[in-house]
Amino acid sequence: MKRVTLVYGTVYGAAESVAEALEAELSSQDIPCRLIEEPNFDDIAGLKADQDRLVLVTSTTGEGDIPDNIMPLFDELRTRFPLLGGLEFAVVALGDSSYGDTYCGAGRQWQALLEELQGEAFSEMLKIDACETMDPEQDAIDWWQSLTKAAA
């Protein structure tokens, strides 16, 4: 069973809360996981496609921007461009659809970068809309459970 590495980009704490809920859900299923609060380049570049999966949880700020706490990682990955060799990943994007074209913009940027780095999405990007849900943690848990049921 592959270990799941969870990382998050957050402004007000919602993405952190979602990542923590996913960590608890994975642990309850005896899936090896680790939550990295301040991921760096080596945390991502060191993941092995045959041993690891990456789940990136991010909110969107400003006009579709990546949160400040995870922007340095995004920039370094984009600059140094480590090929991920088929590493499985999924993006959980938090946003507000009332912002139109910038809705889940940070998630879309991460999805595109991870694909450019030759990662393999094991799920479509999960978009959690603040206009439609009051419980983003449960939405993320439901998403994960649907993935594990589909794989069984």
Backbone as CSV, one residue per row, in Angstrom:
resi,resn,N_x,N_y,N_z,CA_x,CA_y,CA_z,C_x,C_y,C_z
1,MET,0.842,-1.178,0.000,0.000,0.000,0.000,0.893,1.248,0.000
2,LYS,0.586,2.171,-0.882,1.389,3.385,-0.985,1.095,4.342,0.166
3,ARG,2.151,5.029,0.607,1.992,6.055,1.635,1.446,7.311,0.972
4,VAL,0.531,7.981,1.647,-0.046,9.221,1.138,0.598,10.389,1.876
5,THR,1.153,11.308,1.114,1.690,12.544,1.667,0.677,13.641,1.404
6,LEU,0.260,14.301,2.476,-0.701,15.402,2.393,0.029,16.712,2.615
7,VAL,-0.175,17.665,1.726,0.345,19.018,1.908,-0.796,19.991,1.649
8,TYR,-0.679,21.189,2.202,-1.768,22.145,2.029,-1.262,23.572,1.920
9,GLY,-2.067,24.366,1.217,-1.869,25.805,1.129,-3.123,26.462,1.669
10,THR,-2.961,27.332,2.645,-4.133,27.908,3.299,-3.913,29.373,3.635
11,VAL,-4.999,30.099,3.733,-4.955,31.497,4.146,-5.591,31.631,5.524
12,TYR,-6.812,31.137,5.655,-7.558,31.278,6.909,-7.713,29.967,7.666
13,GLY,-7.132,28.887,7.174,-7.148,27.629,7.898,-8.081,26.561,7.365
14,ALA,-8.924,26.878,6.384,-9.870,25.878,5.877,-9.150,24.715,5.196
15,ALA,-8.164,24.993,4.367,-7.442,23.915,3.683,-6.660,23.070,4.688
16,GLU,-6.124,23.699,5.707,-5.434,22.951,6.763,-6.406,21.999,7.459
17,SER,-7.582,22.492,7.759,-8.603,21.681,8.413,-9.020,20.497,7.537
18,VAL,-9.159,20.727,6.247,-9.498,19.651,5.312,-8.367,18.620,5.265
19,ALA,-7.125,19.083,5.199,-5.985,18.161,5.168,-5.926,17.328,6.448
20,GLU,-6.196,17.946,7.585,-6.196,17.212,8.855,-7.322,16.180,8.893
21,ALA,-8.484,16.528,8.340,-9.603,15.579,8.287,-9.252,14.391,7.392
22,LEU,-8.594,14.664,6.268,-8.165,13.572,5.388,-7.121,12.695,6.076
23,GLU,-6.212,13.311,6.798,-5.207,12.535,7.535,-5.890,11.595,8.530
24,ALA,-6.877,12.095,9.252,-7.600,11.260,10.215,-8.338,10.122,9.510
25,GLU,-8.952,10.422,8.367,-9.672,9.391,7.610,-8.714,8.319,7.100
26,LEU,-7.604,8.729,6.549,-6.613,7.767,6.060,-6.102,6.890,7.200
27,SER,-5.808,7.505,8.324,-5.330,6.747,9.484,-6.367,5.737,9.946
28,SER,-7.636,6.126,9.909,-8.704,5.207,10.333,-8.825,4.010,9.391
29,GLN,-8.355,4.166,8.160,-8.362,3.073,7.176,-7.018,2.327,7.139
30,ASP,-6.146,2.650,8.100,-4.809,2.046,8.172,-3.986,2.279,6.913
31,ILE,-4.200,3.429,6.291,-3.401,3.826,5.135,-2.242,4.668,5.657
32,PRO,-1.009,4.275,5.368,0.123,5.068,5.839,0.053,6.482,5.257
33,CYS,0.198,7.463,6.121,0.119,8.845,5.643,0.960,9.754,6.518
34,ARG,1.252,10.905,5.959,1.930,11.954,6.725,1.427,13.289,6.220
35,LEU,1.230,14.191,7.146,0.795,15.549,6.844,1.997,16.456,7.033
36,ILE,2.351,17.180,5.988,3.499,18.086,6.059,2.966,19.509,6.097
37,GLU,3.206,20.187,7.204,2.660,21.530,7.395,3.369,22.584,6.553
38,GLU,4.668,22.471,6.427,5.426,23.433,5.622,6.306,22.657,4.643
39,PRO,5.716,22.173,3.561,6.478,21.331,2.635,7.560,22.120,1.911
40,ASN,8.661,21.429,1.644,9.722,22.049,0.859,9.970,21.216,-0.395
41,PHE,10.865,21.674,-1.197,11.163,21.027,-2.474,11.478,19.541,-2.304
42,ASP,12.348,19.226,-1.349,12.770,17.839,-1.163,11.626,16.935,-0.724
43,ASP,10.655,17.487,0.005,9.493,16.689,0.416,8.736,16.158,-0.792
44,ILE,8.664,16.951,-1.849,7.924,16.543,-3.049,8.838,15.806,-4.026
45,ALA,9.998,16.376,-4.305,10.919,15.755,-5.264,11.399,14.389,-4.778
46,GLY,11.376,14.162,-3.476,11.828,12.889,-2.920,10.783,11.791,-2.916
47,LEU,9.558,12.095,-3.321,8.512,11.071,-3.359,8.800,10.089,-4.492
48,LYS,8.506,8.826,-4.256,8.764,7.759,-5.226,7.448,7.241,-5.785
49,ALA,7.345,7.173,-7.099,6.102,6.762,-7.760,5.647,5.372,-7.330
50,ASP,6.576,4.487,-7.016,6.192,3.126,-6.640,5.870,2.978,-5.154
51,GLN,6.080,4.050,-4.369,5.873,3.966,-2.924,4.910,5.012,-2.377
52,ASP,4.715,6.112,-3.105,4.006,7.264,-2.553,2.871,7.744,-3.443
53,ARG,1.963,8.462,-2.811,0.927,9.249,-3.485,0.943,10.627,-2.824
54,LEU,0.590,11.638,-3.586,0.534,13.004,-3.079,-0.898,13.505,-3.157
55,VAL,-1.378,14.078,-2.055,-2.657,14.785,-2.062,-2.363,16.212,-1.635
56,LEU,-2.643,17.142,-2.525,-2.403,18.552,-2.269,-3.745,19.251,-2.070
57,VAL,-3.914,19.864,-0.911,-5.142,20.581,-0.571,-4.812,22.065,-0.583
58,THR,-5.568,22.847,-1.344,-5.273,24.275,-1.399,-6.530,25.121,-1.490
59,SER,-6.482,26.222,-0.782,-7.504,27.243,-0.969,-7.016,28.166,-2.080
60,THR,-7.870,29.078,-2.479,-7.522,30.075,-3.492,-7.680,31.436,-2.854
61,THR,-6.765,32.328,-3.145,-6.817,33.664,-2.569,-6.726,34.698,-3.691
62,GLY,-7.067,35.928,-3.374,-6.951,37.002,-4.358,-7.722,36.706,-5.625
63,GLU,-7.049,36.821,-6.739,-7.669,36.591,-8.046,-7.215,35.253,-8.619
64,GLY,-7.517,34.184,-7.879,-7.132,32.850,-8.325,-5.719,32.474,-7.943
65,ASP,-5.194,33.114,-6.892,-3.798,32.943,-6.512,-3.589,31.809,-5.512
66,ILE,-2.352,31.340,-5.465,-1.916,30.307,-4.529,-1.607,30.974,-3.190
67,PRO,-2.001,30.366,-2.075,-1.719,30.949,-0.759,-0.218,31.137,-0.518
68,ASP,0.109,32.173,0.237,1.504,32.526,0.502,2.310,31.393,1.127
69,ASN,1.671,30.577,1.985,2.459,29.567,2.691,2.954,28.436,1.784
70,ILE,2.354,28.295,0.605,2.770,27.206,-0.282,3.304,27.728,-1.629
71,MET,3.268,29.040,-1.805,3.761,29.633,-3.054,5.258,29.394,-3.272
72,PRO,6.108,29.478,-2.223,7.532,29.201,-2.465,7.772,27.790,-3.011
73,LEU,7.011,26.814,-2.532,7.138,25.455,-3.049,6.728,25.403,-4.514
74,PHE,5.624,26.029,-4.850,5.156,26.059,-6.237,6.234,26.662,-7.136
75,ASP,6.775,27.813,-6.726,7.803,28.488,-7.528,9.050,27.624,-7.696
76,GLU,9.470,26.971,-6.611,10.683,26.161,-6.699,10.467,24.931,-7.583
77,LEU,9.310,24.306,-7.475,9.020,23.165,-8.349,8.973,23.599,-9.809
78,ARG,8.369,24.754,-10.055,8.268,25.257,-11.428,9.651,25.610,-11.978
79,THR,10.525,26.151,-11.131,11.857,26.563,-11.565,12.802,25.373,-11.732
80,ARG,12.844,24.506,-10.741,13.786,23.374,-10.764,13.261,22.191,-11.572
81,PHE,11.975,22.105,-11.746,11.286,21.156,-12.621,11.722,19.697,-12.437
82,PRO,11.529,19.155,-11.234,11.880,17.743,-11.036,10.804,16.845,-11.647
83,LEU,11.162,15.982,-12.545,10.168,15.085,-13.127,9.746,14.063,-12.078
84,LEU,8.437,13.888,-11.936,7.888,13.046,-10.880,7.710,11.595,-11.304
85,GLY,7.986,11.292,-12.556,8.018,9.911,-13.012,6.759,9.107,-12.759
86,GLY,5.603,9.715,-12.970,4.354,8.987,-12.804,3.818,8.946,-11.387
87,LEU,4.368,9.759,-10.494,3.849,9.833,-9.125,2.352,10.125,-9.163
88,GLU,1.570,9.326,-8.453,0.129,9.549,-8.400,-0.167,10.723,-7.476
89,PHE,-1.062,11.597,-7.930,-1.427,12.757,-7.127,-2.897,13.078,-7.308
90,ALA,-3.397,13.853,-6.368,-4.741,14.422,-6.478,-4.708,15.805,-5.848
91,VAL,-5.526,16.688,-6.387,-5.640,18.051,-5.868,-7.050,18.241,-5.327
92,VAL,-7.111,18.773,-4.114,-8.376,19.175,-3.500,-8.341,20.696,-3.447
93,ALA,-9.229,21.334,-4.196,-9.222,22.793,-4.326,-10.435,23.394,-3.633
94,LEU,-10.176,24.332,-2.747,-11.242,25.064,-2.078,-11.383,26.417,-2.753
95,GLY,-12.606,26.820,-2.987,-12.840,28.102,-3.631,-14.258,28.571,-3.430
96,ASP,-14.576,29.645,-4.101,-15.894,30.274,-4.015,-16.324,30.585,-5.444
97,SER,-17.334,29.863,-5.915,-17.745,29.988,-7.315,-18.292,31.366,-7.662
98,SER,-18.617,32.172,-6.664,-19.101,33.522,-6.959,-17.988,34.398,-7.533
99,TYR,-16.733,33.919,-7.470,-15.612,34.663,-8.042,-15.397,34.352,-9.521
100,GLY,-16.291,33.571,-10.110,-16.264,33.342,-11.555,-15.038,32.612,-12.044
101,ASP,-14.316,33.227,-12.988,-13.189,32.579,-13.660,-12.030,32.222,-12.736
102,THR,-11.945,32.854,-11.571,-10.834,32.560,-10.667,-11.173,31.453,-9.670
103,TYR,-12.388,30.902,-9.774,-12.827,29.830,-8.868,-11.837,28.660,-8.894
104,CYS,-11.348,28.307,-7.725,-10.381,27.207,-7.560,-9.128,27.411,-8.414
105,GLY,-8.758,28.658,-8.622,-7.599,28.978,-9.459,-6.299,28.384,-8.954
106,ALA,-6.097,28.380,-7.644,-4.868,27.797,-7.097,-4.819,26.302,-7.381
107,GLY,-5.941,25.638,-7.205,-5.997,24.207,-7.494,-5.706,23.907,-8.953
108,ARG,-6.250,24.737,-9.843,-6.011,24.519,-11.273,-4.535,24.712,-11.612
109,GLN,-3.888,25.696,-10.970,-2.458,25.910,-11.211,-1.628,24.719,-10.728
110,TRP,-1.967,24.204,-9.542,-1.249,23.040,-9.020,-1.469,21.820,-9.904
111,GLN,-2.698,21.607,-10.330,-3.014,20.464,-11.196,-2.153,20.526,-12.464
112,ALA,-2.107,21.697,-13.084,-1.332,21.864,-14.318,0.157,21.625,-14.077
113,LEU,0.694,22.166,-12.979,2.121,21.991,-12.702,2.457,20.525,-12.445
114,LEU,1.667,19.860,-11.628,1.958,18.457,-11.320,1.860,17.585,-12.569
115,GLU,0.947,17.905,-13.469,0.872,17.180,-14.742,2.096,17.474,-15.605
116,GLU,2.539,18.740,-15.643,3.749,19.097,-16.402,4.968,18.355,-15.879
117,LEU,4.999,18.128,-14.566,6.116,17.424,-13.939,5.996,15.906,-14.093
118,GLN,5.050,15.474,-14.911,4.808,14.065,-15.231,4.237,13.273,-14.066
119,GLY,3.477,13.971,-13.210,2.682,13.262,-12.222,1.446,12.701,-12.906
120,GLU,0.823,11.704,-12.282,-0.377,11.064,-12.827,-1.529,11.271,-11.850
121,ALA,-2.532,12.011,-12.260,-3.690,12.240,-11.391,-4.443,10.930,-11.181
122,PHE,-4.679,10.568,-9.922,-5.467,9.365,-9.652,-6.930,9.706,-9.426
123,SER,-7.256,10.989,-9.522,-8.636,11.453,-9.416,-8.727,12.802,-10.113
124,GLU,-9.910,13.109,-10.599,-10.126,14.471,-11.059,-9.994,15.401,-9.859
125,MET,-9.637,16.645,-10.115,-9.518,17.604,-9.034,-10.863,17.744,-8.326
126,LEU,-10.837,17.629,-7.008,-12.035,17.856,-6.211,-12.153,19.352,-5.966
127,LYS,-13.265,19.932,-6.383,-13.529,21.348,-6.145,-14.571,21.455,-5.043
128,ILE,-14.203,22.140,-3.967,-15.116,22.349,-2.847,-15.517,23.812,-2.856
129,ASP,-16.792,24.050,-3.102,-17.328,25.398,-3.291,-17.897,25.943,-1.982
130,ALA,-17.328,27.049,-1.512,-17.799,27.677,-0.277,-19.240,28.150,-0.387
131,CYS,-19.727,28.351,-1.605,-21.126,28.759,-1.798,-22.092,27.593,-1.611
132,GLU,-21.581,26.373,-1.686,-22.458,25.205,-1.658,-22.288,24.314,-0.441
133,THR,-21.213,24.461,0.298,-20.978,23.564,1.429,-20.581,24.336,2.677
134,MET,-21.057,23.841,3.783,-20.654,24.392,5.076,-19.677,23.445,5.768
135,ASP,-19.411,22.298,5.162,-18.573,21.278,5.779,-17.567,20.722,4.766
136,PRO,-16.551,21.521,4.423,-15.590,21.060,3.414,-14.831,19.811,3.849
137,GLU,-14.641,19.648,5.154,-13.949,18.457,5.642,-14.725,17.188,5.265
138,GLN,-16.042,17.224,5.476,-16.853,16.049,5.151,-16.888,15.803,3.648
139,ASP,-16.926,16.870,2.862,-16.877,16.705,1.404,-15.598,15.970,0.988
140,ALA,-14.478,16.341,1.604,-13.201,15.702,1.273,-13.188,14.242,1.727
141,ILE,-13.723,13.975,2.899,-13.792,12.593,3.391,-14.671,11.750,2.471
142,ASP,-15.821,12.283,2.088,-16.718,11.560,1.174,-16.017,11.258,-0.151
143,TRP,-15.270,12.239,-0.657,-14.506,12.052,-1.895,-13.510,10.910,-1.730
144,TRP,-12.741,10.920,-0.642,-11.750,9.872,-0.419,-12.422,8.505,-0.315
145,GLN,-13.518,8.445,0.427,-14.223,7.173,0.581,-14.741,6.662,-0.759
146,SER,-15.193,7.569,-1.622,-15.659,7.133,-2.949,-14.498,6.582,-3.776
147,LEU,-13.311,7.144,-3.606,-12.132,6.631,-4.318,-11.759,5.239,-3.829
148,THR,-11.796,5.039,-2.521,-11.406,3.736,-1.979,-12.438,2.668,-2.330
149,LYS,-13.711,3.049,-2.392,-14.743,2.084,-2.796,-14.575,1.708,-4.265
150,ALA,-14.257,2.691,-5.099,-14.081,2.428,-6.533,-12.871,1.527,-6.782
151,ALA,-11.847,1.659,-5.937,-10.634,0.861,-6.108,-10.794,-0.559,-5.577
152,ALA,-11.793,-0.774,-4.730,-11.975,-2.105,-4.104,-12.550,-3.120,-5.069
